[in-house]
Amino acid sequence: MFSTSKNKSASDKTPENRSLAKNVAPTIVSSDLHVSGNLSTDGDMQIDGIIEGNIRSGTLAVGESAVVCGEIYADKVIIRGKVTGRIRAREVELMSSARVIGDIWHEVLSIDSGAFIEGHCKHIKKQDGQDFPTVEENLTGAVPLRYTKNHQKQDDKVVSESS
């Protein structure tokens, strides 16, 4: 509606065009919003609500009140809330209020005292001339986890934390 071209070509995903996307306003998911589905942007995203699905972003900030059930792919991730699922990013920061259940694949990892992790941390070194795989390559066949209040994932079963 507002663009001059309706067909997006593969050249739209070049690093030069991705850097142009960073000049737009960040995407904000407020604390009263519950999203079921995948989110994708080349820009920045702030999550304060509940997301049941996979997320791809340039920079992703997960707020203290946020709950993410799904996989995350980003250049940089700052987590203050709860994430259940794999995180794959160049730079990952887990703040003291972070609770992560899932594996973290990273180039740079920073963990504040008090952060909770249940999963493996794997250092991924960028290959010469290679970038991280795109979200489309990573999310093929991925199924987002279901969100239920006060849950944790154990051996593919969702059990109550009070059990």
N, C-alpha and C positions, 0 to 999 in steps of 0.2 A: 504494500500500500504506500509506504513512504520511501521505498528505495527505487533507484532507477533501473535496477536489474533484478529480475525474479529468479534467474538461474544462478546458483552459486557454483563456481567451478572449484576444482582441486587447488587452484592457485590461491583461493581465499584462505587456505590453512597455512600459508607460508609464514615464517617468523615475522616478516615485515607487517603483514596484515594482522597477525595476532597482537603485535605491539600497539597497533591502532585501536584494537578493542579495549586496551587498558585505559584509554582516554575517556571511556564512558563511565557513567555512574555505577557504583557497585550494586549488585543484586542483594536484597535484604529479605530474608524470610523471618518474619516477626514471631514472637513467642506464642501467639494465639493461632498460628497456622500449622496444620497437619497436612503434609503432602505425601501422596502415595504415587510414586513414579520417579523416573530418572530426571536429574537436573544437569544441564550442560551449558557452560559459558567459557569463553576465552578470557573474560575479565575477572574481577574480584567478586567474592560472594561471602556474605555474613549470614550464618544460620543461628537462629535463636529458637526456632520451633522444632517440630518433629518431622523427620524425613524418613520415609520407607522407600528406599530406592538408592540407586547408584548416583554419585556426584562426580562431575568433571569440572575443574575450574582452574583459572590461573593461580589465584591466591584464595584460599578458603579459611575462614575463621569460624570455628564452632564455639558458640557462646556457652556460658555456664548452665543455662536453662535448656540447651539444645540436646536432642536425642537423634542420632543418625543410625539407622539400621540398613547397611548396604556398603558397597565398596566406594572408596574415595581415590580419585586420581587427580593430582594437582602439581603445580610447580612448588608451591609452599602451602603448608597446612599448619594452623595454630589451633590447638584443641584445648578448650576449657570445660567442655561438657562431656557427654557420653557418646561413644562410637562403638557399634558392634559390626565388625566387618573388616576386610583388608584395607590398609592404607598404602598407597604407592605414590610417593612424592619425592622431589629432589630434596626438599628441606621440611622436616617435621619438628614442631615444637609442642611438647606436652606440658601444659601449665599445671600447677599444684592441684587444681580441681578436676583435672582430666581423668576419665575412666574409659579405657580402651580394651575391648575384648576382640582380639583379632591380630593378624600379623601386620607388621610394619616393614615396608620395603623403602629404603631411603638412601640418599647420598649423605645428608647431614641430619643428625638426630640430637635434639636437646630435650632433656627431661628434668623438670623441676621436682624438688623434694615434695613428696605427698601424692604425686601422680600415680595412678594404678594402671598396670598393663598385665593382661593375660593373653599371651601369644608370643610369637617369635619376632625378633628384630633382625632384619637382613640388610646388610650394606650392599647397595647396588652401585657399581661404578659405571659412569657413562662411558660408552665405547667411543673411540675416535670417529667423529662424523655421524654418530648415531644418536638419535633422540629416544626418549622413553616411548614405548608403543602408544598409539593413539587410544582414546577411550573406546572406540569402536572395536579395535583389535582386542582390548582387554575385557570388554563386557560381553563378548560373544558367549552365549550360553549361561551368563551369570544370572542368578536368581536372587532378588533382594530378600533379606530376612524380614519376617513379620514382627511388628512392634506390639508388645503387650506391656502394660504397666508392671513395674517391678520384676523384670525378667532378666535372665542370663542364659547364655547358650552353653550347654554341656553335652558333648557327644551327640550332636544333632537333635537333642531334645530341649525343649524350653521348659525350665522349671522355675518355680517361684523362689525368690531369695529367702523367704521365710522357711523353706523346706529344709 
